[in-house]
Amino acid sequence: MRLAVALLFALLSATAHPAPFAVQVGDARVALDSPPGFSDTMFMGSPRLQELAESLTSASNRILLFALTDLDLRRFTLGDPIEGRRYMVAVTPRGMERERITAATFTSFVAEALQGLGKPPAPGTDFRQHLDRLKPGTAALLAELRRDPDVVSVLQGVRVPAVEGREEAPPQYMLSTTTLILLRGKALSLTVHSAWDGPADVDWIRSITGRWIDDLQRLNSR
């Protein structure tokens, strides 16, 4: 049975996941895709994955894409626990779906969405030391990655609260990027999450976020 499921997963991966797909947002069809190494899970109709995706965003948003790594999706398909080290989600505000978003509206949307983040630490600051000065579980702005008229992207980090009874364990950290982007007159929010074990994870999340932005802009310029 596990072999049959694995073969089914391989077939789905080969035929469905690599191709971009379109989602209807109000009166517009927005082209979406996940970066290489990730697969969208929305096609599966899994209540467990839907619940996980919904836990990552506000109920005021509609989830358009929830992507796991290819390896995690394979684990899930086989009934094994997923690692959940890296994942990403794309949403759109339900209340703005039917609006044609102008540049001015998008600017207001960005200001509201990012209010309260504060300022990033000075260049050269050790991000972990910065987070260690904050209460565990407090997300902090670490850097602004892009600010264009139609794209604003930021990097955040958080020190994960210790599990009760394991307070002496080494601290754990998580990274995330939030990107607000205007595509075909619609406002979308893209989020990438990653565990943070070292500098390579910071480089990775910066790179994959930039690639995802560029890919979606290219797909929706046609």
N, C-alpha and C positions, 0 to 999 in steps of 0.2 A: 504493500500500500504506500509506504513512504517513497519507494522508487517511482511509483505512478504519479504521486503528487509532485515529486522533483521534476519529472519529465514534463508535467503540465506547466509547472512554473517556468521551465526553460522555454517552452513553446510560447507562453504568454510574453516572456521577456523579449524573445526574438521578434515577435510580431506586433506587440502593442506599445511597449514602454518607450522605445527610442524616438518615436514619431511625436512631434508637437501635436497638441489638440486644441480645440476652440471651446470656450465657455461663453455662454450668453450672460452679459452683464447689462441689464436694461435693454436698450436698443442696439447695443454694440456686441460684436463677437470678438473676444480678446483671445489671442493665441498664447498658450502657456506651454511650458516644457520644464523639466527638471534638469539640473546639470548632470554631466556624465558621472556615473557611479551611484545615482539616486533614481528611484522609481516612484511615481505617483501611486498612491494606494486607494484613491477614491473609487476607482473602477471595481474594486473588490466588494464593496457594499458590506464591509465587516463592521458590526456594531462596536467591537472592541477598539478597532482602529479609529472609528468615528468618534468614540468617546475620548480617546487619547488626543485626537486632533482638537476637539472642542475644549479640552482642558488647557490648551495653549493660547486661546484667544478669547475675546469677549463675546458674549451671546449676541451683541449688536453687530457682529461681523458674520458674513457668509463665507464658509471655507470653500476655496476653489481648487486647492491642491494641498495634499499632505504627503510628503515624500520621505521614505526611509532609504537607507543605503540598500543597495542591491542584496548585500549579504543578509541584512536584517529582514528584508522582505522574504528572502528564501527561508530563513529560520522560522518566520511566522507561518509561512505556507506549510512547512513541515510540522508545525505544532510545537516548535522549540521556543524557548524564551528569546526575545530580541535583546541585543546589547543596548540599543538606545543611546549610543554615544554621540551620534550625529543625526540630525533630521531637520526638515524645513517645511514651512507652511506658507501659503499665499491666501490672503483673504481680501474681501472688499466690504466696506461699510454698507449694511443693508439700507440705511436711511439715505444713501447717496446713489444707489444703483440706477435709479431712473433719471438722475440729473446728468446734464452735459457739463462736465467739470471744466470751468475756465481756469486760466492761469491764476486769477485772483482767488477763486474758490480753493484751488489746490494750495496756494500759499497759506490760506487760513486753516485748511485741513492739517497741513504740516505743523503749523504753530500750535494748534490745539493738541495734536497727537504727541508732540515732543515736549510740551510744557512741563516744567517741574524736573526735567532731567539735570538741570544745573550745567556747569561748565566742565569740560574734560580736564584732567590733571595736566600740568606743564609738560612739554616735550622732554623726554628722557626719564620721566618718572617710572619707577618700577610699579607696574600695574598691580601686582599681588600685594605689595606693601601698601599701596593705596587702598585696596579692598580690605586689608587687615585692620585698617583704622576705622572701618565702618561696622555696624552691627551685622552679624551673619544673616544672609537672606536679603540684604539691601542691594538692589541692582544699582550700578553706578555707570555713568557715561565715561567711557575711556578715550574715545576719539571720534572725530567726525571724518567719515570716509569719503563722502561726496556731497556737494551742494550745487545743484544745477536748477534751472527753472522748472524742470519736470522730474527731478530725482533728488531726494535727500536720503542719505544713508549714514547710520551711526553704529559704532561698536560699543557694546556694554559688557560688563562682567559682574559676577556675583560670587561671594564665598558661601558655599552651601552650608547650611546649619548642620552641626554635628548630630549624628543619630544618638538618641538616649542610650547611655551605657557604653558609648564608644567615644566619649569626649576627648580621650587621649590619642585618638587616631589622627594621622596627618590631615591637615585641612584639604578640602576639595573645592575646586573652582569650576565655574561654567562661563562660557562665552556665548554671546548672541549678537547678531546684527539685525537691525530693523531698517528696512528700506521702504520709503514711501515714494510711489512712482505713478506717473500719469501716462496711461496707455489708451489710445483710441478714445480719449475724452472721458476715461474712467479712472478713479483713484483706487490703487491697490496697495496693500501692505505685504511685504515679503519679510519673513523672519527665518534666519538660519541659526541653529543651536549646535553647540559642540562642547564636549568635555574639554577641560583645559589641563593638560599634563605638562606642557612646556611651550617654548617659543614657537615650535613648529605648528601648534594648533592656532596660534594667533596669525601666523602667516597664511595658514590654510583658509581660515574663515574670511580673512580679507580678500584672498584670491578668488574663492568660490563665490563670494557675494558680488564682486566686480564682474565675474564672468556671467553670473545669472542675470544681472542688470543688462549687460551688453547683449546677451542672447535674446532677452525678451524685447528689448528695444528694436533689435534687428527683425525679429519675427513680426512685430506689429507695425513696422514701417512700410510694409507691402500694401 
